[in-house]
Amino acid sequence: MGDSPAGPARFLRTHHIVAALVAALVIVASITGFAWAQKGVTVVVDGDSRYVRTGADTVGALLEQAEIPVGPADVVTPSPATPVTDGMTVVVRHAIPVTVTIAGEEISLEVIGSTVADALVAAGLDPGRGITVTPPLDAPLYPGMVIETTDVLVRAAEERFEIPYDVVTENDPTLPQGTRSIKRHGEAGSGVRVYRVLVSGGEESARTLVEERVVAEPVSEVVLVGTKRASGQVPARARAAAAEPPAQGRTLTVTATGYSSADPGVGSRTATGARATYGVIAVDPSVIPLGTRVYIPGYGNAVAADTGGAISGAKIDLCFDTRAEALAWGRRTVTITILP
């Protein structure tokens, strides 16, 4: 009873040692992993520099972790949304609230700077023009500081400006088709801008727009566009669509679909910047290069000036001026002629 077998005890001790070693390795791994995840960053706050190690992902999170307050008028470089990288430098410049008195008017400012001269610049004044100021230009700023100028004047200045007129068109069935006539000449309008001007040393330092008002509204110019057709006249577009195909040129059979700038998702300009109008077609440039002139039966002559994500291979889209015309064309298989 006094002696017990040595084997099981050794077995238990071995398991305890293994468990302790595993726990130690986990602790070491977590510590080294944590250290590996840390990034070294130099933070400069209002000229004072310090080095920190952080696991923060962004500059904003780093400043919050370091308990560095940042207000809306403060400047942070790089921006708070910038990802933190090892070895980077973050600069924080806190704005200093001061009051500048100009011609008896108090102006509250949040100044990014360090001296009275910086505050004058923020107020729109040039400190190099010999402005009399208290405290002196080189005095350091502090929160709540009051800065007084004694030889700066404030005056109002007005500036007149012209407002251009629009040009509108109206169809006139009494005028021959293709002619234009001015029904009413346009007249430019006018307005006034009022500025607050700071004057120091007899010269203008800065001006701030205070008001902008219209004195006279512009009058649109109205242009009449003739729509009357001569007796028996066939519209030019209809003549072009009914024309015989040219004798020369390479032919290509394609699927042609009508579209217009009034269709949903279609703009007034093509992929090449041209205006989307009758006579413009969209193509696959690998089949029909942009700028190519083509003839399309039932449509007339056109130029390849647009592209589209759904246009691939032997497919083209024909631009019409109205959605109704595009729907009337629909989708057809036609043999077009690529003009030389």
Steps between C-alpha positions, in 0.01 A plus 500: 500500500791740573652481148299599194594434136726767353366473139165683532653789697762555236225488235298770679805720552586470130150612399517796739833607351365470142189701591715772661725516194198531266354780714834680502530470123149640455587798725827563315326471163230745604756747634721481193194514275379811681842660469514408133161667441616827657614783269743775592365850425642847562227743609573874486244711690540878466876455452550249783608157381457160660537139391217252561437136422144418401277233359252758366389458140445867412650836596172599666502186717865563587426855621203378702712223654773751583238736652588784262186713451422626152236765425329591171734797442817302574726365226613136495755378245447245359120496534333300783376238252855415383618147592782489756831361374819421686740797506246764394485855643170659604482878547224668702459877503237630739309815406525783752181701564570877494311823439622760251357852521489683165353852482307431821357170372593183689574193290529158666754272331644151538863554399742234385823677586712623786525882485285812470620530140338162424172626649507809278550283193201287606296823528593596142761761587858526378726544805780623273319829426595668826172443682494639855399209720489412868659263611794519254518279191751255653302447823406131551131413476305352791133398530269797559756758388361838382690669215425864414584683178483878489564603140284256301185632331195308382307619197236362265560456128250421225572317177249473215491186290318381190256208492497331155169427331375163374399416144178304453350368176140472390368307199318723251281322240473822294874516424660275235673194642866563579467877548541690826378840613550696820167565669652687793854616556659396829611749762763434763404556860706671766581454866704647783747336736569675831838441665636577846849644440782530752739789436836530672781737418275662241478176299236229479595196708210264446140500379217270603178452301210616718208508257415422138173625353335516157415850377347407164399150389632389158253476209523179298549523126226319306588346163231367266586181309307441180314169462288570191569257216471591138228323304612150407823535696635183660686554831878475464516219755237297313690553171823380664332193649348404164822554303665214316811347661832635366673314221832482686586384850525185708172346613431351842185335635421621851223512758386865524304631801342842530565727802466868592650740753158498671539133592564426871871508582599658166662842508504779244867434417666195349814320619704722264339821627282550192136600538267198498280574196370344180788375287711373793542128557656302784737219399752246622823683405677170437251434218423853379762759605374826650474773237400256225226621263235241412178472303202324661195402290188672630707740712749670271860608547647494851829523688632264767534736800380304802559173685308293752562217744235281332632565147737221406576350163268559206256721691427872464263747666340776290433834668164669440385844614191366678419188696198439275726482192737261679213271603361507146834376367530233771761234424578385146757302309640717221791497261690825536765646272824627651586804292852554370 
